[in-house]
Amino acid sequence: MPQLVKGGKHAYGWSEVGATGKIVVPDEALAEYNLTPPCKVFLLSGSKRSGGFAITTLSLLENSVLSRPLNENPKLAGFQLPEGETITVAGKPYCWVTLNTDGSITVPLKTLKQYGVKAGDRLLSVRGSCFALGFCVKGPIIEEAKTHPSLTLFK
């Protein structure tokens, strides 16, 4: 997994958003974040700079500031909302989807739009933090990644 610039984020590769909202999660990321399909994951909005979203689980968020929206929304935390349906907390979308046995998630296109993502986009999967795996769609990190032809494309 290359580090794009010294001191910068590590990238797993590009994940292309399919026509139905299917996004492949790189195997290396599944292992690093201890994501064992099939399981349910939460989508959190990405940073203003990089856009996109991050995926995580309840166990990864334990004792994290990022768990607050889940703690305050038990229907979301308990997977009682329809899959892929967002709720807004402090102006940011949150939802849950299934991480499928093939290592992919499928997010409804209308939901992806709320994260600034559309079918055909290439998302850069990055080590976001120990709490969540990032899928970036814009910003300087994307421009830097484009100069690294060795990054794998997952479809």
WOGIDA-V269054 format. One record per residue. PSI is psi as a letter, one per 20 degrees, with the letter a starting at -180 (* if undefined). Layout:
BEGIN
psi=(PSI PSI)
END
This chain:
BEGIN
psi=(o q p g q p i a q p p h a p o p o r h j j p p p p q g h h g g h j l o o q q r p q q p q q a r h g i a b r q q r r g h h i p k q h i i g h g h i m h h g h j k i q q p i p q q p p k j q q q r q r p o r h j k r q o p q h h g h h h j k q r p i q o p o p q o g a i h q p q n q i r a h h g g g h i j n i i p q p p *)
END
